[in-house]
Amino acid sequence: MITIPNPTPFRAAIAERRRVGRTLSRRIPGSRGHREGQAKLVKLDRKAVYVRRESIHQLTRYLVDNYSEVKIEDLN
């Protein structure tokens, strides 16, 4: 069984998102700083989505290239 960890850029994006979220919570709603913080948070969310999507693509590509059969088990 192969265990593949989350990619390092994803962990970094999540850590940065946590930091920006904390600073955003200290801003006054409606202020320029609050709007800029929200924009930065949205940008980091988008980055995390793209990094996760790319890592899933790379994993599935690896499985297809290295194995002749892939079986999926549903535990329900």
C-alpha positions as a Markdown table, in Angstrom:
| # | Residue | x | y | z |
|---|---|---|---|---|
| 1 | Met | 0.0 | 0.0 | 0.0 |
| 2 | Ile | 1.3 | 3.4 | -1.0 |
| 3 | Thr | 0.8 | 6.4 | 1.3 |
| 4 | Ile | 1.2 | 9.7 | -0.4 |
| 5 | Pro | 1.2 | 12.8 | 1.8 |
| 6 | Asn | -0.4 | 16.2 | 1.0 |
| 7 | Pro | 1.9 | 18.3 | -1.2 |
| 8 | Thr | 4.1 | 20.8 | 0.6 |
| 9 | Pro | 2.7 | 23.8 | -1.3 |
| 10 | Phe | -0.8 | 22.8 | -0.1 |
| 11 | Arg | 0.3 | 22.7 | 3.5 |
| 12 | Ala | 2.0 | 26.1 | 3.0 |
| 13 | Ala | -1.1 | 27.6 | 1.4 |
| 14 | Ile | -3.3 | 26.3 | 4.3 |
| 15 | Ala | -0.9 | 27.7 | 6.9 |
| 16 | Glu | -0.8 | 31.1 | 5.1 |
| 17 | Arg | -4.6 | 31.0 | 4.9 |
| 18 | Arg | -4.9 | 30.5 | 8.7 |
| 19 | Arg | -2.6 | 33.5 | 9.3 |
| 20 | Val | -4.5 | 35.8 | 6.9 |
| 21 | Gly | -7.8 | 34.7 | 8.4 |
| 22 | Arg | -6.6 | 35.6 | 11.9 |
| 23 | Thr | -5.5 | 39.1 | 10.7 |
| 24 | Leu | -8.8 | 39.5 | 8.8 |
| 25 | Ser | -10.7 | 38.9 | 12.0 |
| 26 | Arg | -8.9 | 41.8 | 13.6 |
| 27 | Arg | -9.9 | 44.2 | 10.9 |
| 28 | Ile | -13.0 | 46.5 | 11.0 |
| 29 | Pro | -15.7 | 45.2 | 8.7 |
| 30 | Gly | -16.2 | 47.6 | 5.8 |
| 31 | Ser | -12.8 | 49.2 | 6.0 |
| 32 | Arg | -10.2 | 49.2 | 3.2 |
| 33 | Gly | -8.0 | 46.8 | 5.2 |
| 34 | His | -10.9 | 44.4 | 5.6 |
| 35 | Arg | -11.7 | 44.4 | 1.9 |
| 36 | Glu | -8.0 | 43.8 | 1.1 |
| 37 | Gly | -7.8 | 41.0 | 3.6 |
| 38 | Gln | -10.9 | 39.3 | 2.1 |
| 39 | Ala | -9.3 | 39.6 | -1.3 |
| 40 | Lys | -6.1 | 38.0 | -0.1 |
| 41 | Leu | -8.1 | 35.2 | 1.6 |
| 42 | Val | -10.0 | 34.5 | -1.6 |
| 43 | Lys | -6.8 | 34.4 | -3.5 |
| 44 | Leu | -5.3 | 31.9 | -1.1 |
| 45 | Asp | -8.4 | 29.7 | -1.2 |
| 46 | Arg | -8.2 | 29.6 | -5.0 |
| 47 | Lys | -4.5 | 28.7 | -4.8 |
| 48 | Ala | -5.2 | 25.8 | -2.4 |
| 49 | Val | -7.9 | 24.5 | -4.7 |
| 50 | Tyr | -5.6 | 24.5 | -7.7 |
| 51 | Val | -2.7 | 22.9 | -5.8 |
| 52 | Arg | -5.0 | 20.2 | -4.5 |
| 53 | Arg | -6.5 | 19.6 | -8.0 |
| 54 | Glu | -3.0 | 19.3 | -9.5 |
| 55 | Ser | -1.8 | 16.9 | -6.9 |
| 56 | Ile | -4.9 | 14.7 | -7.5 |
| 57 | His | -4.2 | 14.8 | -11.2 |
| 58 | Gln | -0.5 | 13.8 | -10.6 |
| 59 | Leu | -1.5 | 10.9 | -8.3 |
| 60 | Thr | -4.0 | 9.5 | -10.8 |
| 61 | Arg | -1.5 | 9.9 | -13.6 |
| 62 | Tyr | 1.0 | 8.0 | -11.5 |
| 63 | Leu | -1.5 | 5.2 | -10.9 |
| 64 | Val | -2.4 | 4.9 | -14.5 |
| 65 | Asp | 1.2 | 4.8 | -15.7 |
| 66 | Asn | 2.5 | 2.3 | -13.1 |
| 67 | Tyr | -0.4 | -0.2 | -12.7 |
| 68 | Ser | -2.3 | -2.2 | -15.2 |
| 69 | Glu | -5.4 | -2.5 | -13.0 |
| 70 | Val | -6.9 | -0.1 | -10.4 |
| 71 | Lys | -9.7 | -1.4 | -8.2 |
| 72 | Ile | -11.9 | 0.9 | -6.1 |
| 73 | Glu | -13.8 | -0.5 | -3.1 |
| 74 | Asp | -16.9 | 1.1 | -1.7 |
| 75 | Leu | -17.2 | 0.6 | 2.0 |
| 76 | Asn | -20.9 | 1.4 | 2.3 |
